[in-house]
Amino acid sequence: MRFMQKTATAAAVVAVALTGAILSAAPASAAVTAPPPDGNVYAWLNINAGEVYHCRWVGNDDNWTNCTDWNGVAHDMNDKASSVQNRGFSWAVNFYHDAGRRGAYACLSRGDYWPDLRNQRFTRGGGSGAGEVVNNQISSHMWVSSC
């Protein structure tokens, strides 16, 4: 009887050990980490930060017709962004439907990333663009203290 108890205990220990090994065998790449803050807000032409081209800004911008990527190449991102990310240090970002920070807007909190703007709407403010999908409709932005 004592032998059977030891065998059952040993089998339980092995099962727990194997379960732990299986659970810890998950690839480390499964965890996605956000890039560190760099003080910029980013916008990409394609969904999921597709690399056709992108723009970045450190300050407010009243008109997205002229922006630069990290290589200093100028682009026109007005009404063309399909994904955005806020890598600011402490501020949120309002994205406006119209140039001059006018019309309806959507707010992106610090550290957040919207990979597909087809899933976001201009839900704040009023005027042109209210309730519309954000994709390909951002014309300006402004840093704000919070959403």
C-alpha positions in Angstrom: 0.0 0.0 0.0 2.8 2.4 0.9 4.4 1.7 -2.5 1.2 2.6 -4.3 1.0 5.9 -2.4 4.6 6.8 -3.3 3.9 5.9 -6.9 0.8 8.0 -7.0 2.6 11.0 -5.4 5.5 10.7 -7.8 3.1 10.5 -10.8 1.3 13.7 -9.5 4.7 15.5 -9.1 5.7 14.5 -12.7 2.3 15.6 -14.1 2.7 19.0 -12.4 6.2 19.4 -13.6 5.3 18.5 -17.2 2.3 20.9 -17.1 4.6 23.7 -16.0 7.1 22.8 -18.7 4.4 22.9 -21.3 3.0 26.2 -20.1 6.4 27.8 -20.0 7.2 26.5 -23.5 5.1 29.3 -25.0 7.3 31.4 -27.3 8.5 34.7 -25.7 7.5 36.5 -28.9 3.8 36.0 -28.1 4.0 39.0 -25.8 3.8 42.2 -27.8 5.5 45.3 -26.3 4.9 48.8 -27.4 7.8 51.0 -28.6 9.1 53.4 -26.0 7.7 56.9 -25.9 9.7 59.3 -28.1 7.4 62.4 -28.0 5.8 61.9 -31.4 2.5 60.9 -32.8 2.6 58.6 -35.9 0.3 58.1 -38.8 0.6 55.4 -41.5 -0.9 55.3 -45.0 -1.9 51.6 -44.5 -3.6 49.7 -41.7 -1.4 47.9 -39.2 1.3 50.5 -39.6 2.0 49.3 -43.1 5.2 50.7 -44.4 4.2 52.3 -47.7 4.9 55.6 -45.9 4.2 57.3 -42.6 4.5 60.7 -40.9 5.4 61.8 -37.4 4.8 65.0 -35.5 6.2 66.2 -32.2 3.8 69.2 -32.0 0.4 70.2 -33.1 -0.4 70.4 -36.8 -3.3 72.3 -38.3 -2.9 70.8 -41.8 -1.7 67.3 -42.6 -0.8 68.2 -46.2 2.9 68.5 -45.3 4.6 66.1 -42.9 7.9 64.2 -42.7 8.8 60.6 -42.0 11.8 59.6 -39.9 14.1 59.9 -42.9 13.0 63.5 -43.4 11.1 62.8 -46.6 8.0 65.0 -47.0 4.6 63.5 -47.5 0.9 64.5 -47.7 -1.0 62.6 -45.1 -4.2 64.7 -45.3 -7.2 62.4 -45.4 -4.9 59.4 -46.0 -4.1 57.9 -42.5 -5.3 54.3 -41.9 -3.4 53.7 -38.6 -2.1 55.9 -35.8 0.0 55.6 -32.7 0.6 58.0 -29.8 4.2 57.7 -28.5 4.0 61.0 -26.6 5.5 61.3 -23.2 2.5 62.5 -21.3 -0.3 63.8 -23.6 -3.2 62.4 -25.5 -3.9 63.4 -29.1 -7.1 64.7 -30.7 -7.4 63.9 -34.4 -9.7 66.3 -36.2 -11.9 65.7 -39.3 -11.0 69.2 -40.7 -7.9 71.3 -41.1 -7.3 74.0 -38.5 -8.4 71.6 -35.7 -12.1 72.0 -36.6 -15.0 69.6 -36.9 -15.5 66.4 -35.0 -12.5 64.6 -33.4 -11.3 61.3 -32.0 -8.9 61.1 -29.0 -6.0 58.7 -28.7 -4.6 58.3 -25.2 -0.8 58.3 -24.5 0.7 55.0 -25.5 -2.3 53.8 -27.5 -2.2 52.5 -31.0 -5.1 52.2 -33.5 -4.0 49.7 -36.1 -7.1 50.0 -38.3 -8.9 53.4 -38.4 -11.8 51.7 -40.2 -12.7 50.6 -36.6 -12.7 54.1 -35.1 -15.2 57.0 -35.3 -15.1 60.7 -34.7 -17.1 60.6 -31.5 -16.3 63.9 -29.9 -17.1 67.5 -30.7 -19.6 68.3 -33.4 -19.7 69.7 -36.9 -18.4 68.0 -40.0 -17.4 64.4 -39.6 -19.4 63.7 -36.5 -20.0 60.0 -36.2 -18.0 59.2 -39.3 -15.3 56.6 -39.6 -11.8 58.1 -38.9 -10.0 56.1 -41.7 -8.7 58.5 -44.5 -10.4 61.5 -42.9 -7.9 63.1 -40.5 -6.8 66.6 -41.5 -5.2 68.0 -38.3 -4.3 67.1 -34.7 -3.6 68.7 -31.3 -1.9 67.4 -28.2 -4.3 67.5 -25.1 -3.9 66.7 -21.4 -6.3 63.7 -21.6 -9.1 62.2 -23.5 
